[in-house]
Amino acid sequence: MFGRLNGRRRGWAAAVVMALAACGGDADPGAGDGSPDPEAGAALRVALLTSGPVSDAGWYAGAYEGLLLIGDSLGAEVSHQQTRTPTEFDEAFLAYGAEGYDLVFAHGFEYQDAAMRAGPRFPDMTIVVSGGGRVGDNVAPLIFTLEEASYLAGMAAGGVTRSGVVGMVGGVEIPPVQGTFRAFEAGVRAVRPDATILEAFIGNWDDVAAAKEAAVAQIGRGADVLIHNTDAASFGVFQAAREATEGGAETWVLGMNRDQNDIAPDVTLGSAVIRIPEAFLEVARRLLAGDLGGAPVYEGTSEDVVDFVANPATEARYPDGLLQRIRAAGDSIRAGTLEVPRVPFVDGETG
Amino acid sequence: MSGRALPLVSALAALALTLALAAAALALGGYPPGEAFGALLRGALGSPQAVVSITLVRTVPLLLTGLAVALAFRAGVWNIGAEGQLYAGAVAAVWVGLHAGALPGWLAVPAVLTASVTAGAAWAAVPALMKLRLGVGEVITTLLLNFVAIDLAAWLVHGPLQEPRGVFPQTESIAEAARLPLLIPDSRLHAGFAVAVVLAAVLALLLRYSRVGFSVRAVGASPPAARSAGRMPVGRVVAGAFLVSGALAGLAGGVEVAGVTYALYENLSPGHGYTAIAVALLAGLHPVGVVGTAVLFGVLEGGASAMQRSAGVPAAWVDGIQALVILSVLVVDRVARRILVARGGRG
């Protein structure tokens, strides 16, 4: 029920991730690639709170992978708790604080109020709230700037569309989703200034039929490239595009949140992805460097956390030079010379 | 319901059965049972802070809903709807708490709790009326109304009661004045614990010594006998027990909001209203016993999280083990009753 912000939650069966998650607390030390950092020592203790199962192959699984990555790369002692209800939030912070944990990843906006209460109480513990909206001395929201990859996806859509009409299907109309759509629009117009852009929201994150219906309606109005930000309901968008293509009306889709290029490889242009494990590792490194707390943590293109991944199976359908243009725009975002639209939702944030 | 020793024996038997089953399940999953149980005990009872801020805080909603179920069952009312009544109470408490900013604390807190009690009773009044006027069985109606209440709460936090920025599916935190004071400074234990314990004592005394309590027990034992031999207003007794039961469950929701979460969320309760049935049955439906069994379940729930944190047992296993506890309680309770009947302890 929680953690649906930006629709990064429920997953599809990716056997590899499931197998990883099934290890539970028995972290496999052989999974890591980095050697333990001698400076970090075994003193670093890192915990993860999720309000959903880490076997979801998506939002929570990514966080759990990140926790294990920190354990392997930095030699940290790691712990995970899945909280079932809000009454457990304060309790979990209390338990980790009392045990002297250094860093707690609270993986969802739902933890923000409890995190703000726990912060002053455990000044030696830093709490990072994924998608959170409030900042404290030792409480920091972790914001994935998915807009940057959405912009690049928009460029792909603008370059590939023949009709000049592209569609966006969203879950719930909340600022993080609006942000990805504003950025997508800007990306489309950067390549195709005269494009018509359609927008629809289905009002939830998991109604596959509603997402398909919205996508079919947009195809009916001439859209030949679609992007979604609907989490689990996105199947419907992929399905609509595939059926339209099979029916002779060639239609393309762009994935969101994670690499969805293999859901419908023949009609998918690429995906705007968030690499949660890398983001977590980066946050832990910042903690060790004394550079965490008091301000939101943005993880995006510059950190290699957010990225646009073109689908190798359909790269041939990109017009000549488009992929190079997209790559160049990614470099400009990284360099700070290209600023992508964003809808702010952190307290005191100005976009 | 005679034979005071038997509930204790059956409680111990249920506990032993549960531990054996849980140990087997853990071993099967490759988690050393000793380590897991050690984590459970340390997490729930390992320090004064753990006892006070984890176990006893978890006890409060289980105690209040446990009392709700025990009272209803004693009167022969099969109220399976404590979960929904809890949600109704939580919704009312949040609504009042959000608007209580201007009130002084001595007024705001009682207003919040009164709202939750009233809402819980009102939620129970619907199945009570359906039972008494239309003869519709309350097992089905109370159960179904749980889903209505849960969905209502979900709709509210996505709609009318959503926090003002409209980003997150939760309400704003209730006014400071509307929050329950802490019983022990620097802990999480709030005044709701004291309220619940006092209510358990009051309920025990009323059931045992008052006329109303006698009527409840008589109606619960046999409505026709109570009507013909005792000339008791069976309908009124049933309605009263139903409403008070709903009020207690509603209070559980109000206390959770005013003492723990300060805001309404979609899945506020992990199923307290269902666990309450095991809490009440394990206590032999006796209010004082409910205090003990609620603490026991508080230990289990608080320690279960520690099993995840310290022993790496996944949440799904922990949930499964907690379900095993409830199952073994129900099984042992039934076996104990059979033994009672075989002994002729109860006709």
Boltz contact constraints between the chains, C-beta under 6 A:
constraints:
  - contact:
      token1: [A, 1]
      token2: [B, 266]
      max_distance: 6.0
  - contact:
      token1: [A, 1]
      token2: [B, 267]
      max_distance: 6.0
  - contact:
      token1: [A, 24]
      token2: [B, 312]
      max_distance: 6.0
  - contact:
      token1: [A, 24]
      token2: [B, 314]
      max_distance: 6.0
  - contact:
      token1: [A, 25]
      token2: [B, 312]
      max_distance: 6.0
  - contact:
      token1: [A, 79]
      token2: [B, 309]
      max_distance: 6.0
  - contact:
      token1: [A, 81]
      token2: [B, 305]
      max_distance: 6.0
  - contact:
      token1: [A, 81]
      token2: [B, 308]
      max_distance: 6.0
  - contact:
      token1: [A, 81]
      token2: [B, 309]
      max_distance: 6.0
  - contact:
      token1: [A, 82]
      token2: [B, 315]
      max_distance: 6.0
  - contact:
      token1: [A, 84]
      token2: [B, 270]
      max_distance: 6.0
  - contact:
      token1: [A, 85]
      token2: [B, 267]
      max_distance: 6.0
  - contact:
      token1: [A, 85]
      token2: [B, 270]
      max_distance: 6.0
  - contact:
      token1: [A, 86]
      token2: [B, 261]
      max_distance: 6.0
  - contact:
      token1: [A, 86]
      token2: [B, 265]
      max_distance: 6.0
  - contact:
      token1: [A, 87]
      token2: [B, 260]
      max_distance: 6.0
  - contact:
      token1: [A, 87]
      token2: [B, 261]
      max_distance: 6.0
  - contact:
      token1: [A, 91]
      token2: [B, 54]
      max_distance: 6.0
  - contact:
      token1: [A, 94]
      token2: [B, 53]
      max_distance: 6.0
  - contact:
      token1: [A, 109]
      token2: [B, 168]
      max_distance: 6.0
  - contact:
      token1: [A, 174]
      token2: [B, 167]
      max_distance: 6.0
  - contact:
      token1: [A, 175]
      token2: [B, 167]
      max_distance: 6.0
  - contact:
      token1: [A, 345]
      token2: [B, 167]
      max_distance: 6.0
